[in-house]
Amino acid sequence: MNCIMRTNHNEHRISREILYSAVAIRKIIEDDKEARAISRQHKWKEPPLEVLRKRVPVRKFPYISEDGVVGHTASASDYDNQHAENIQLDLNILCNKIIHSYIWSVVYSNKRVYGVAFASDKEKTKELYLLKIEDWLEVLQFCAEKATV
């Protein structure tokens, strides 16, 4: 796949909405954890809490550059596409990685937004993650359905 990483005003808006939604989802997860703790404390039947157990597919790219990361964006050449892995992250971990990202780039494929690439400050010289927009939209739909009472 040929992907390009760049930033403009519309990408800022996309980035902002993904970040805000990750914060909202993490709040749902924290509330679910609290509901579980209260249920256990009072020996009530635990609610299903499906958002807590959601896993999300991402692609993980190992870092290969010897030049070091400059700024808050990454160059695709800094990471190894040949040895990338498809993995699944717990939604809570994914939200934390998004919220605390140091590197953040909107990724294009065929002139369309494909996803976002991100890494934390601690991980930027270890690995980069790619989350497809379609997978994030599926997460939002899932959370909207499961978080409703």
Residue pairs with C-beta under 8 A, 6 or more apart in sequence:
1 109
1 114
2 109
3 76
3 107
3 108
3 109
3 114
4 76
4 107
4 108
5 73
5 74
5 75
5 76
5 105
5 106
5 107
5 108
5 117
6 105
6 106
6 108
7 73
7 105
7 106
11 106
11 113
14 106
14 113
14 116
15 104
15 106
15 116
18 98
18 116
18 136
19 98
19 99
21 136
21 140
22 94
22 95
22 98
22 99
23 95
23 99
25 51
25 91
25 95
25 139
25 140
25 143
26 92
26 95
26 96
26 99
28 51
28 143
28 147
29 51
29 52
29 91
29 92
29 95
32 47
32 49
32 51
32 52
33 52
35 46
35 47
35 49
36 46
36 47
36 49
36 52
38 44
39 45
39 46
39 47
40 46
48 146
50 142
50 146
51 91
51 142
51 143
51 146
51 147
52 91
52 92
53 90
54 90
54 91
54 139
54 142
54 143
55 88
55 89
55 90
55 91
56 88
56 89
56 90
56 91
56 94
56 131
56 135
56 136
56 139
57 86
57 87
57 88
57 132
57 135
58 86
58 87
58 88
58 89
58 94
58 129
58 130
58 131
58 135
59 84
59 85
59 86
59 87
59 129
59 130
60 84
60 85
60 86
60 87
60 127
60 128
60 129
60 130
61 79
61 80
61 81
61 83
61 84
61 117
61 127
61 128
61 129
61 130
62 79
62 80
62 83
62 84
62 126
62 127
63 78
63 79
63 80
63 124
63 125
63 126
63 127
63 128
64 78
64 79
64 80
65 75
65 77
65 78
65 79
65 125
67 78
68 125
69 78
69 103
69 124
69 125
72 102
72 103
72 104
73 103
73 104
73 105
74 103
74 105
74 117
74 119
74 124
74 128
78 128
79 127
79 128
84 130
89 97
89 129
91 139
94 131
97 118
97 119
97 120
97 123
97 129
98 116
98 118
98 131
100 120
100 121
101 118
101 119
101 120
102 119
102 120
102 121
102 124
103 117
103 118
103 119
103 124
103 128
104 116
104 117
104 118
105 116
105 117
105 118
106 113
106 115
106 116
107 113
107 114
107 115
107 116
107 117
107 130
108 114
113 133
114 132
114 133
115 130
115 131
115 132
115 133
115 135
115 136
116 130
116 131
116 133
116 136
117 128
117 129
117 130
118 128
118 129
118 131
119 126
119 127
119 128
119 129
